[in-house]
């Protein structure tokens, strides 16, 4: 009997806003919400963006303020808080020469060592300078040029994650990790210390990563640029640049975790790779709690240049041809429509999983469950970035498992897909072919297909986290977000058995049992997750544990719901109170108690050591 990984909390931030309590999801389907839901959604965003906080938060927004919220969220023109894409700084290499030679003065302390060939240096002149004569001089001149990528899925305008805690010297991706994980933990409605006491400190796993690592000046970007910029490497840049740091930061500064940890990277499928590790830990009893996350902050010129040079991003020139004139920078991410490349996004997403028994014991909220995550490579490839056959395997496995768990009718009539939907011409053909052919194989007619990247862009490692959070919102509210950034599905998209809607589709949440999250990453990193609805999850838990335990659970859950709602109320006023426990409750290693049976850390339950021989038939 395997344990069921139950989703007991989730949180994070992306261009739609705060993820916990379905706040970001509500922004996607804003035009289908009731009057009061719309007011709450816009008010929450206004507080997050610093437009209206504290006692002033809440209630309807004035027309001008509402417009600022709408214009400052989702995919939009790239803001100058990152860089000025129209006038981006770079160095232009140049060779200066003169038939009669070049002569110039420079500070003595700036003389290069050794002196370049051909340099003649005279004795010091006034002001601590020397005079140099040479035939030619290689220089790097400050210059500015336009980067041809003008849009991005940026965090809501005015929301800076580093302002939520003491983030000195932290790369933006790690700032995101701290505030995102904190949002998930506080939305759980259960004190973290209670979770540790119930599960045991060694029965908690944390899996999180970034795909690109931390490439801004505080991380690897500054590390690699320092010599060329004439500056010095800091003691933090290399360490904080590692792509394992989202997990490491959350372990050290949010959770104080001493359990299992890891950072799995699989390009655009990284979130699902980390989710698979956590799900497997719970299913096979290696952990009782798994915290899954990813954080990505790719808006640095070098990253955009790299993707753009690959032909992967939607550029201004290509968009002009696509739009036949004026470009709408809010509609550059165009899954399954006429498109010309994907749109980068930044974000962080986190989910807290517990095994079904622990979730019942703690009265945790049940937002759904993850039945399995399947990963497969592509085999032989000509181009490392091109798609391949591995995604057929992952989707087929997820569909087969869905049918085995919930039945054929549930898969055929009560499931939907959160597609990778990266908005490239190649992906729209290859992914739609996979989904369409497998829909026919499993007898599905008009399989609903959603693509959240249309709203938030491609957040790379966190992209499937966006898919998961959106799927949970769909289960709760029943509105499947349409691909509203295109006016028609492209002619080469395979959709005989698919329903790729360009408008929101509203369903009774009770008619939705299953969500498949699909991801196709560079290099052949394919992954598909099977997520079960809260209703189906509760039904399965009751069948295993009985109605009596469910009744006790419901009673315990009341306090959890109340405490979680209190956090949401504060967050809606802009009071996120991010958890950042730098240097707090450090373990005095002299106080660690050791025996051959257990290790006990101060203030924590004992961690039992493995004493059984797993290979007793071999020795």
Buried (B, 14 or more C-beta within 10 A) or exposed (E): EEBBBBBBBBBBBBBBBBBBBBBBBBBBBBEBBEEEBBBBBBBBBBBBBBBBBEEEBBEEBEEEBBEBBBEBBBBBBBBEEBBBBEEBEBEEEEEEEEEEEEEEEEEEEEEEEEEEEEBEBEEEEEEEBBBBEBBEBEEEEEEEEEBBBBBBBBBBBBBEBBEBBEBEEBBBBBBBBBBBBBBBBBBBBBEBEEBBEBBBBBBBBBBBBBBBBBBBBBBBBBBBBBEEEEEEEBEBBBEBBBBBBBBBBBBBBBBBBBBBBBBBBBBBBBBBBBBBBBBBBBBEEBBBBBBBBBBBBBBBBBBBBBBBEEEBBBBBEBBEEBBEEEBEBBBBBBBBBBBBBBBBBBBBBBBBBBBBBBBBBBBBBBBBBBBBBBBBBBEEBEEEBEBBBBBBBBBBBBBBBBBEBBEEEBBBBBBBBBBBBBBBBBBBBBBBBBBBBBBBEBEBEBBBBBBBBBBBBBBBBBBBBBBBBBBBBBBBBBBBBBBBBBEEBBEEBBBEBBBBBBEBBEBEBEEBBBBBBBBBBBBBBBBBBBBBBBBBBBBBBBEBBEEEBBEBBEEBBEEBEEBBEEBBEBBBBBBBEBBBEEEEEEEEEEEEEEEEEEBBBEEBBBBEEEEEEEEEEEE
